[in-house]
Amino acid sequence: MTIQMESYVQGSWHGPTGEAREIHNATTEEPMAVLSSDGLDFQGVLDHARTVGGPALRAMTFAERGALLKALSGAIHEHREELLDLSTANAGTTRKDGKFDVDGATGTLAAYAYFSKELGDRHLISDGDGIQLGRTARFWGQHIRVPRLGAAVHINAFNFPAWNMMEKAACALLAGVPVIEKPGTATAMVAWRIAQIVVESGLMPEGGWQFIAGSTGDLLDKMGPQDVMAFTGSAWTANKLRSNPNLIQNSVGMNMEADSLNAAVLGPDVEPGSETWRLFLRNVVLDMQQKTGQKCTAVRRVLVPENRMAEVKDELVAMLGEIVTGDPADRATTMGPLASAAQLRDVRAGIEKLAASASILCGGADPVHEKGYFVAPTLLEARSASEAIFHEEEVFGPVATLLPYSGTAADASAIVARGQGSLVGSLYSNDTPWVEEAVLAMAPWHGRLWVGSDRMAEQSLPPGMVLPSMVHGGPGRAGGGEELGGVRGILFYMQRTAVQGFKGQVHGCFGEVTA
């Protein structure tokens, strides 16, 4: 039976009309659902958020909004098993990968509930200390942050339908801004079921939460100067959104997370068999296998000192050969299919492009199973790290390329910088001066740098793990945006205003809570 997915807007559910798009089971290719947003009144959707949802959320304190997020986390967690099963069918995830997405969603909501404690029973944030502006302290200045009066439009990626949607929602709702969520189409069933759970819980104030199953239509053409948009997806789509004349004319706030050719760099001091060596190999394989390589934080370029290339490729090929691709519902499977037929076409084409300048060590573009959107984990070895294709073409699947380098931090940094901006880079070395040089050179091109060494190997979370307490985003090709990072994550949804006047009034009203 094909499910008719509905949008939740202006306080009610609306089924698909007009020409609907199909969503398929990623393993069997059978149709599962149809969705369409044709006929929705997008002006009405925005007005409902601005005039109903916004005032209701702004009437709540940070502490009250935090309690709301905690309750939402619990409500979604109650349906965890159902969501994991749906993720397996619609998104092609193994149970382990499904947990990464679903638990990431509930965990981030709970984290922002915790972050709300430092903001307390307030409606605004004092941004830094007050400043004496006159000859005496009578004339005083204070920067404050207040919620924007519009709506937050969230255009989310297909690879993390639960986490990507709820991490954006957590930040906006804690800031006091209503959300309009649009999921990636290929895996929208997971996001849609979460939307149902949110509505059925009765926790959200009316207008605070709306959900679009289908395209955004002319929504962006109707956004105003108090509205904001956050996007996760391809650089091509990000640039298309940025060029929308209405968004430009109204200076609509935009937060973009786009493509990212993330790199893992093995330091020249790391000996085969050491803790850091094993950590490096495990993390490269994990990034290729987890979510079938469909992660914005997955490693695409693996930089290895020239004198270590033979050992690294032999060990990685052996480890990748142990991955079992197949039906993600089968417990023996360790890597499921890609999310859609379009993804499969793109990944196969991308492998062929890379292979024109590299040798395929394992995997490749050939079909793996008769049915389903499967591709084998594919490791390539570049003939030269200077080839432009490796720093321009992101293959969004279980694909990575080994790039040889001289071993110096300067050489590694120059190669990594050719990617023109990444979400995360990972360095593996016990040589502190080498790490310091590499971090200083690479930091301008990254939102996050992860450093692996013997002393943290057994306690570390992998570099592909996005944590609510640390910023997520990156410069240049990575989109130029920034999300999460604790309380920093809500500031995008707030206006910073300088208030100047008599110190007794300014400091008394606005000088208590600083973020």
SEMITI-546171 format. One record per residue (C-alpha): residue number from 1; x, z, y; residue in one letter. Coordinates in Angstrom, 3 decimals, always signed. Each point is the difference from the previous one (the first is absolute). Example, Ala and Ser with C-alpha at 12.3 -4.5 7.8 and 13.67 -1.06 7.14 Angstrom:
! residues 2
n, u, w, v, res
1, +12.300, +7.800, -4.500, A
2, +1.370, -0.660, +3.440, S
END
This chain:
! residues 515
n, u, w, v, res
1, +0.000, +0.000, +0.000, M
2, +1.401, -1.020, +3.404, T
3, -0.265, +2.774, +2.609, I
4, -1.322, -0.747, +3.485, Q
5, +2.388, +1.882, +2.284, M
6, -1.500, +1.353, +3.201, E
7, +1.277, +0.830, +3.481, S
8, -0.859, +3.345, +1.592, Y
9, -0.625, -0.508, +3.720, V
10, -2.267, +1.518, +2.640, Q
11, -1.162, +2.683, -2.415, G
12, -1.130, -2.175, -2.922, S
13, +1.196, -2.238, -2.833, W
14, -0.156, -3.790, +0.321, H
15, +0.386, -2.320, -3.002, G
16, +1.767, -3.369, -0.007, P
17, -1.768, -3.018, +1.466, T
18, +1.075, -3.595, +0.451, G
19, +3.071, -1.262, -1.828, E
20, +1.503, +2.934, -1.910, A
21, +3.527, +0.351, -1.410, R
22, +0.623, +1.020, -3.596, E
23, +2.226, +2.845, -1.144, I
24, +1.531, -0.234, -3.488, H
25, +1.357, +2.204, -2.742, N
26, +3.766, -0.450, +0.340, A
27, +0.558, +0.094, -3.779, T
28, -2.869, -2.147, -1.321, T
29, -0.684, -2.094, +3.147, E
30, -3.726, +0.680, -0.453, E
31, -2.147, +0.385, +3.170, P
32, -0.782, +3.625, +0.855, M
33, -1.648, -0.047, +3.430, A
34, -0.912, -2.078, +3.028, V
35, +0.254, +0.956, +3.659, L
36, -0.789, -1.473, +3.402, S
37, -0.364, +1.381, +3.515, S
38, -2.062, -2.953, +1.248, D
39, -2.863, +1.133, +2.196, G
40, +1.516, +3.291, +1.147, L
41, -0.381, +0.820, +3.690, D
42, +3.627, +0.789, +0.850, F
43, -0.805, +0.855, +3.607, Q
44, -2.484, +2.510, -1.341, G
45, +2.611, +1.349, -2.422, V
46, +2.426, +0.679, +2.862, L
47, -2.697, +1.467, +2.235, D
48, -1.136, +2.315, -2.790, H
49, +3.542, +1.314, -0.420, A
50, +0.560, +0.407, +3.743, R
51, -3.331, +1.587, +0.971, T
52, -0.924, +1.972, -3.140, V
53, +3.096, +0.641, -2.107, G
54, +2.475, +0.574, +2.821, G
55, -1.940, +2.712, +1.863, P
56, -0.733, +1.829, -3.265, A
57, +3.659, +0.054, -1.026, L
58, +1.282, +0.932, +3.462, R
59, -2.405, +2.937, +0.088, A
60, +1.921, +1.432, -2.951, M
61, +3.326, +1.800, +0.381, T
62, +3.143, -1.044, -1.853, F
63, -0.563, +2.890, -2.395, A
64, -3.564, -1.153, -0.731, E
65, +1.136, -3.580, -0.556, R
66, +2.702, +1.310, -2.308, G
67, -2.636, +1.838, -2.036, A
68, -1.915, -3.278, -0.211, L
69, +3.060, -1.794, -1.381, L
70, +0.560, +2.720, -2.576, K
71, -3.599, -0.264, -1.155, A
72, +0.230, -3.800, -0.194, L
73, +3.142, +0.313, -2.125, S
74, -1.862, +2.244, -2.406, G
75, -3.055, -2.260, -0.146, A
76, +2.100, -3.045, -0.894, I
77, +2.106, +1.950, -2.506, H
78, -3.160, +0.916, -1.910, E
79, -0.351, -3.720, -0.837, H
80, +3.656, -0.459, -0.923, R
81, -0.520, -1.202, -3.577, E
82, -2.630, -2.531, +1.039, E
83, +2.284, -1.335, +2.744, L
84, +2.956, -0.286, -2.379, L
85, -2.089, -2.043, -2.447, D
86, -1.208, -2.248, +2.807, L
87, +3.560, -0.455, +1.244, S
88, +1.090, -1.108, -3.473, T
89, -2.790, -2.586, -0.233, A
90, -0.013, -1.350, +3.540, N
91, +3.603, +0.497, +1.169, A
92, +1.729, -0.332, -3.375, G
93, +1.764, +3.339, +0.288, T
94, +1.252, +2.130, -2.836, T
95, -1.356, +3.529, +0.066, R
96, +3.296, +1.198, +1.488, K
97, -0.152, -2.581, +2.796, D
98, -3.650, +0.786, +0.629, G
99, +0.900, +3.655, +0.502, K
100, +2.635, -1.039, +2.526, F
101, -2.756, -1.611, +2.084, D
102, -2.962, +2.354, -0.501, V
103, +1.986, +3.241, +0.126, D
104, +1.857, -1.374, +3.007, G
105, -3.348, -0.324, +1.768, A
106, -1.236, +3.519, -0.747, T
107, +3.469, +1.489, +0.515, G
108, +0.337, -1.538, +3.461, T
109, -3.442, +1.247, +1.036, L
110, +0.989, +3.497, -1.169, A
111, +3.340, -0.255, +1.822, A
112, -1.675, -0.838, +3.302, Y
113, -2.411, +2.863, -0.537, A
114, +3.103, +2.205, -0.215, Y
115, +1.599, -1.595, +3.095, F
116, -3.147, +0.835, +1.985, S
117, +0.878, +3.694, -0.218, K
118, +2.761, -0.319, +2.572, E
119, -2.484, -1.588, +2.435, L
120, -2.715, +2.633, -0.478, G
121, -3.353, +0.346, +1.760, D
122, +0.823, -2.426, +2.777, R
123, -1.214, -3.402, +1.170, H
124, +3.259, -1.278, +1.471, L
125, +3.754, +0.208, -0.476, I
126, +2.515, +1.076, +2.634, S
127, +2.841, -2.512, -0.240, D
128, +3.186, +1.889, +0.767, G
129, +0.633, +2.776, +2.497, D
130, -1.427, +0.052, +3.504, G
131, +2.196, -1.103, +2.923, I
132, +0.390, +1.429, +3.507, Q
133, -0.617, -2.901, +2.400, L
134, +0.188, +1.614, +3.427, G
135, +2.155, +2.362, +2.030, R
136, -1.605, +2.876, -1.914, T
137, -1.778, +0.287, -3.316, A
138, -3.393, -0.310, +1.729, R
139, +0.049, -3.785, -0.448, F
140, +0.243, -0.565, -3.725, W
141, -0.173, -2.856, -2.504, G
142, -0.998, -0.123, -3.646, Q
143, -0.306, -2.884, -2.450, H
144, -3.013, +0.178, -2.308, I
145, -1.374, -2.052, -2.897, R
146, -3.756, -0.572, -0.285, V
147, -2.050, -2.054, -2.521, P
148, -0.753, -3.599, +0.940, R
149, -3.675, -0.703, +0.652, L
150, -0.242, -3.084, -2.215, G
151, +0.153, -0.859, -3.681, A
152, +2.921, -0.362, -2.413, A
153, -0.210, -3.270, -1.932, V
154, +2.094, +0.191, -3.176, H
155, +0.866, -3.197, -1.848, I
156, +1.512, +1.184, -3.272, N
157, +2.186, -1.560, -2.681, A
158, -1.062, -0.912, -3.548, F
159, +2.883, +1.790, -1.726, N
160, -1.088, +3.568, +0.809, F
161, -3.797, -0.159, +0.469, P
162, -0.381, +3.791, -0.087, A
163, +3.149, +1.363, +1.640, W
164, +0.356, -2.655, +2.708, N
165, -3.587, +0.507, +1.145, M
166, -0.025, +3.781, -0.025, M
167, +3.419, +0.561, +1.585, E
168, -1.184, -1.985, +3.025, K
169, -3.358, +1.752, -0.006, A
170, +1.619, +3.453, -0.229, A
171, +2.053, -0.550, +3.156, C
172, -2.854, -1.524, +2.016, A
173, -2.597, +2.571, -1.011, L
174, +2.308, +2.936, +0.723, L
175, +0.613, -1.533, +3.429, A
176, -3.783, -0.146, +0.564, G
177, -0.463, -3.786, -0.220, V
178, -2.651, -1.652, -2.240, P
179, +1.179, -2.544, -2.570, V
180, -1.132, -3.451, -1.129, I
181, +1.721, -0.744, -3.320, E
182, +0.551, -3.513, -1.361, K
183, +1.729, -0.131, -3.438, P
184, +2.093, -2.773, -1.501, G
185, -2.467, -2.242, -1.820, T
186, +1.715, -0.370, -3.389, A
187, -0.170, +3.736, -0.819, T
188, -2.900, +0.985, +2.258, A
189, -2.023, +1.620, -2.786, M
190, +2.206, +3.111, +0.044, V
191, -0.342, +0.349, +3.783, A
192, -3.740, -0.686, -0.194, W
193, -0.549, +2.756, -2.548, R
194, +1.919, +2.426, +2.213, I
195, -2.183, -1.063, +2.938, A
196, -3.065, +0.825, -2.081, Q
197, +1.437, +3.421, -0.843, I
198, +0.713, +0.703, +3.686, V
199, -3.560, -0.914, +0.999, V
200, -1.624, +1.813, -2.938, E
201, +1.963, +3.166, +0.784, S
202, -1.869, +0.422, +3.273, G
203, +3.176, +1.407, +1.548, L
204, +0.587, -2.648, +2.647, M
205, -1.877, +0.150, +3.305, P
206, -2.184, -3.075, +0.530, E
207, +2.005, -2.911, +1.388, G
208, +3.334, +1.585, -0.878, G
209, +0.462, -2.187, -3.082, W
210, -0.969, -3.665, -0.472, Q
211, +1.130, -2.421, -2.719, F
212, +0.082, -3.805, -0.054, I
213, -0.112, -1.789, -3.358, A
214, +1.158, -3.483, +0.937, G
215, +1.591, -1.566, +3.059, S
216, +0.119, +1.513, +3.482, T
217, -1.899, -2.951, +1.443, G
218, +0.082, +0.154, +3.790, D
219, +0.699, +3.746, +0.073, L
220, +3.431, -0.391, +1.617, L
221, -1.481, -2.201, +2.739, D
222, -2.207, +2.911, +1.049, K
223, +2.562, +2.805, +0.101, M
224, +0.652, +1.705, +3.320, G
225, +2.772, +1.911, +1.802, P
226, -0.846, +3.351, -1.637, Q
227, +0.007, -1.457, -3.518, D
228, +3.054, -0.222, -2.266, V
229, +0.876, -2.045, -3.072, M
230, +2.358, +0.904, -2.857, A
231, +0.969, -2.700, -2.487, F
232, +1.940, -0.160, -3.269, T
233, +0.758, -3.374, -1.563, G
234, +2.058, -3.138, +0.359, S
235, +2.070, -0.868, +3.063, A
236, -1.922, -3.269, +0.303, W
237, -3.337, +1.819, +0.262, T
238, +1.477, +2.618, +2.341, A
239, +1.175, -2.706, +2.395, N
240, -3.395, -1.692, -0.154, K
241, -1.714, +3.281, +0.908, L
242, +2.464, +0.684, +2.814, R
243, -0.814, -3.336, +1.587, S
244, -3.751, +0.697, +0.252, N
245, -0.805, -0.689, +3.693, P
246, -2.481, +2.869, +0.269, N
247, +2.435, +2.555, -1.414, L
248, +2.623, -1.201, +2.482, I
249, -2.375, -0.060, +2.973, Q
250, -1.272, +3.530, -0.637, N
251, +3.426, +1.432, -0.949, S
252, -1.499, +1.270, -3.248, V
253, +2.449, +2.338, -1.721, G
254, +1.452, -1.616, -3.138, M
255, +1.998, +1.651, -2.760, N
256, +1.413, -2.492, -2.492, M
257, +1.689, +0.422, -3.376, E
258, +1.070, -3.366, -1.399, A
259, +2.494, -1.608, -2.404, D
260, +3.174, +1.852, -0.817, S
261, +3.080, -1.236, -1.866, L
262, +1.154, +3.499, -0.904, N
263, +3.528, +0.430, -1.299, A
264, +1.705, +2.398, -2.409, A
265, +3.761, +0.326, +0.576, V
266, +2.376, +1.363, -2.637, L
267, +3.032, +1.632, +1.600, G
268, +3.520, -0.971, -1.164, P
269, +0.802, +3.567, -1.044, D
270, -2.774, +0.245, -2.607, V
271, +1.390, -0.018, -3.531, E
272, -1.933, -1.368, -3.014, P
273, -1.740, +2.776, -1.883, G
274, -0.022, +2.452, +2.924, S
275, -3.155, +1.722, +1.252, E
276, -0.158, -2.305, +3.024, T
277, +0.540, -3.111, -2.146, W
278, -2.881, +0.942, -2.290, R
279, -2.191, +0.864, +2.981, L
280, +0.689, -3.417, +1.523, F
281, -0.922, -1.839, -3.198, L
282, -3.169, +2.071, -0.584, R
283, -1.262, -0.554, +3.527, N
284, +0.616, -3.753, -0.012, V
285, -1.892, -0.349, -3.283, V
286, -2.792, +2.298, +1.212, L
287, -0.475, -2.058, +3.173, D
288, -0.235, -3.208, -2.017, M
289, -2.395, +1.466, -2.577, Q
290, -2.272, +2.320, +2.016, Q
291, -3.202, -1.697, +1.179, K
292, +1.520, -3.168, -1.539, T
293, +2.349, -0.123, +2.979, G
294, -2.933, -0.247, +2.422, Q
295, +1.248, +2.699, +2.369, K
296, +1.000, -0.451, +3.610, C
297, +2.836, +2.463, -0.686, T
298, +1.297, -1.723, -3.162, A
299, +3.632, -1.098, -0.072, V
300, +0.490, -3.779, +0.261, R
301, +3.772, -0.200, +0.669, R
302, +2.452, +1.981, -2.136, V
303, +3.485, +0.136, +1.548, L
304, +2.779, +0.689, -2.494, V
305, +3.792, +0.114, +0.552, P
306, +1.537, -3.153, -1.453, E
307, +2.081, +1.955, -2.518, N
308, -3.131, +1.706, -1.407, R
309, -2.294, -3.025, -0.332, M
310, +0.583, -0.628, -3.716, A
311, -0.762, +3.606, -0.984, E
312, -3.034, +0.297, +2.256, V
313, -1.658, -3.200, -1.168, K
314, +0.568, +0.806, -3.673, D
315, -1.594, +3.430, +0.319, E
316, -2.901, -1.166, +2.169, L
317, -0.832, -2.899, -2.323, V
318, -0.026, +2.392, -2.968, A
319, -2.278, +2.480, +1.803, M
320, -2.380, -2.696, +1.247, L
321, -0.208, -1.346, -3.543, G
322, -1.642, +3.253, -1.073, E
323, -3.003, -0.542, +2.316, I
324, -3.173, -0.894, -1.909, V
325, -2.412, -2.286, +1.864, T
326, -3.603, -0.199, -1.138, G
327, -3.460, +1.512, +0.297, D
328, +0.431, +3.002, +2.324, P
329, -2.727, +1.848, -1.887, A
330, +2.330, +0.067, -3.021, D
331, +2.202, +3.119, +0.126, R
332, +2.895, -2.020, -1.453, A
333, +0.034, -2.259, +3.075, T
334, +2.457, +0.996, +2.726, T
335, -0.705, -2.831, +2.472, M
336, -3.338, -1.653, +0.649, G
337, -0.927, -3.325, +1.599, P
338, +0.180, -1.018, +3.633, L
339, -3.149, +0.683, +2.003, A
340, -1.389, -3.535, +0.296, S
341, +0.389, -3.663, -0.884, A
342, +1.270, -0.648, +3.540, A
343, +2.690, +2.641, -0.483, Q
344, +1.060, -1.603, -3.268, L
345, +0.328, -3.415, +1.635, R
346, +2.006, +1.419, +2.887, D
347, +2.364, +2.011, -2.212, V
348, +0.694, -2.930, -2.327, R
349, +0.686, -2.271, +2.960, A
350, +2.250, +2.655, +1.556, G
351, +2.066, +0.405, -3.160, I
352, +0.585, -3.747, -0.112, E
353, +1.145, +0.004, +3.639, K
354, +2.482, +2.813, -0.620, L
355, +1.234, -1.590, -3.227, A
356, +1.176, -3.049, +1.956, A
357, +2.794, +2.218, +1.392, S
358, +0.390, +2.508, -2.846, A
359, +0.222, +0.457, -3.732, S
360, -2.954, +1.574, -1.820, I
361, +1.354, +2.889, -2.080, L
362, -3.356, +0.940, -1.532, C
363, -3.651, -0.887, +0.467, G
364, -0.944, -3.095, +1.971, G
365, -3.086, -1.911, +1.101, A
366, -1.260, -0.985, -3.473, D
367, -3.366, +1.356, -1.231, P
368, +0.140, +3.293, -1.896, V
369, -3.499, +0.175, -1.545, H
370, -2.791, -2.537, -0.440, E
371, -2.390, +1.975, +2.196, K
372, +0.542, +2.239, +2.995, G
373, +2.255, -0.094, +3.048, Y
374, +3.206, +0.967, -1.803, F
375, +3.616, -0.637, +0.926, V
376, +3.137, +1.395, -1.621, A
377, +2.355, +2.343, +1.888, P
378, +2.484, -2.438, +1.506, T
379, +3.574, +0.758, +1.027, L
380, +2.119, -2.665, +1.658, L
381, +3.673, -0.179, +0.949, E
382, +0.782, -1.752, +3.277, A
383, +2.822, -2.491, +0.087, R
384, +0.759, +1.259, +3.498, S
385, -1.437, +2.858, +2.057, A
386, +0.180, -2.277, +3.051, S
387, -2.810, -2.294, -1.215, E
388, -2.877, +0.278, +2.490, A
389, -2.751, -0.132, -2.639, I
390, +0.737, +3.547, -1.214, F
391, -0.489, +1.417, +3.499, H
392, -3.075, -2.049, +0.868, E
393, -2.147, -0.324, -3.140, E
394, -1.806, +3.095, -1.256, E
395, -1.395, -0.483, -3.493, V
396, -2.697, +2.675, -0.224, F
397, +0.285, +0.809, -3.676, G
398, +2.437, +1.400, -2.594, P
399, +2.871, -2.049, +1.392, V
400, +3.398, +1.009, +1.424, A
401, +3.315, -1.752, +0.624, T
402, +3.517, +1.337, -0.484, L
403, +2.207, -0.738, +3.023, L
404, +3.790, +0.526, -0.232, P
405, +1.834, +1.586, +2.939, Y
406, +3.559, +1.120, +0.711, S
407, -0.729, +3.736, -0.209, G
408, +0.485, +0.865, +3.668, T
409, -2.821, +1.631, +1.934, A
410, +0.400, -2.628, +2.731, A
411, -0.496, -2.881, -2.440, D
412, -3.024, +1.647, -1.647, A
413, -1.571, +0.744, +3.380, S
414, +0.473, -3.572, +1.223, A
415, -1.642, -1.399, -3.137, I
416, -2.921, +2.434, +0.160, V
417, -0.577, -0.759, +3.708, A
418, -0.645, -3.644, -0.852, R
419, -3.406, +1.121, -1.288, G
420, -0.996, +0.559, +3.648, Q
421, -1.616, +3.383, -0.534, G
422, -1.110, +2.055, -3.003, S
423, -2.244, +2.919, -0.847, L
424, +2.579, +1.786, -2.140, V
425, +3.596, -0.449, -1.036, G
426, +1.712, +2.002, -2.734, S
427, +3.697, +0.889, -0.171, L
428, +1.775, +1.413, -3.056, Y
429, +3.317, +1.726, +0.663, S
430, +1.792, +3.355, -0.065, N
431, +2.429, -1.153, +2.695, D
432, -1.258, +1.709, +3.175, T
433, +2.025, -2.076, +2.514, P
434, -1.199, -3.224, -1.693, W
435, -3.605, +1.241, +0.152, V
436, +0.307, +1.011, +3.661, E
437, +1.345, -3.422, +0.954, E
438, -2.725, -1.772, -1.983, A
439, -2.828, +2.139, +1.392, V
440, +1.078, -0.502, +3.618, L
441, +0.199, -3.765, -0.522, A
442, -3.235, -0.349, -2.000, M
443, -2.284, +2.476, +1.784, A
444, -0.993, -2.428, +2.818, P
445, -1.395, -2.376, -2.644, W
446, -1.949, +2.591, -2.013, H
447, -2.927, +2.347, +0.268, G
448, +1.492, +2.189, -2.704, R
449, +3.375, +0.333, -1.741, L
450, +0.298, +1.744, -3.367, W
451, +3.396, +1.260, -1.182, V
452, +0.645, +0.662, -3.687, G
453, +2.906, +2.105, -1.270, S
454, +1.004, +2.201, -2.923, D
455, -1.100, +3.152, +1.820, R
456, -3.642, -1.061, +0.437, M
457, -0.497, -2.329, -2.973, A
458, -2.057, +2.401, -2.089, E
459, -2.216, +1.184, +2.866, Q
460, -0.728, -3.180, +1.911, S
461, -3.178, -2.005, +0.334, L
462, +0.659, -3.764, -0.268, P
463, +0.532, -2.055, +3.188, P
464, -3.234, -1.920, -0.554, G
465, -2.064, +3.191, +0.362, M
466, -1.740, +0.207, +3.380, V
467, -0.417, +3.631, +1.060, L
468, -2.569, +1.227, +2.569, P
469, +2.646, +2.135, +1.709, S
470, +2.400, -2.911, +0.631, M
471, -0.582, -3.113, +2.105, V
472, -0.968, -3.231, -1.713, H
473, +0.618, -3.294, +1.780, G
474, +2.902, -2.054, +1.212, G
475, +1.281, -2.334, +2.718, P
476, +0.027, -3.775, +0.198, G
477, -1.230, -1.780, -3.105, R
478, -1.421, +3.297, -1.313, A
479, -2.621, -0.144, +2.754, G
480, +1.395, +2.226, +2.723, G
481, -2.517, +2.747, -0.757, G
482, +0.133, +3.630, -1.061, E
483, -2.451, +2.106, -2.008, E
484, -0.092, +3.522, -1.447, L
485, +2.922, +2.312, +0.811, G
486, -2.108, +3.142, +0.162, G
487, -1.753, +0.527, +3.345, V
488, +1.821, -3.085, +1.327, R
489, -2.465, -2.075, -2.014, G
490, -3.006, +0.953, +2.125, I
491, +1.653, -0.791, +3.349, L
492, -0.706, -3.745, -0.316, F
493, -3.701, +0.875, +0.259, Y
494, +0.442, +2.089, +3.142, M
495, +0.702, -0.722, +3.668, Q
496, +2.945, +1.732, +1.688, R
497, -0.909, +1.010, +3.543, T
498, +2.068, +1.806, +2.641, A
499, -2.045, +2.716, +1.734, V
500, +1.349, +1.255, +3.356, Q
501, -1.289, +2.870, +2.095, G
502, +0.063, +3.748, +0.630, F
503, +1.949, +1.667, -2.810, K
504, -2.672, +2.635, -0.561, G
505, -2.503, -2.709, -0.858, Q
506, +2.214, -2.539, -1.745, V
507, +1.970, +2.436, -2.135, H
508, -3.013, +2.196, -0.661, G
509, -2.048, -2.898, -1.329, C
510, +2.585, -2.160, -1.703, F
511, +3.205, +1.944, -0.599, G
512, -0.571, +1.709, -3.319, E
513, +0.351, -2.332, -2.982, V
514, +2.931, -2.412, -0.148, T
515, +0.632, -2.837, -2.440, A
END
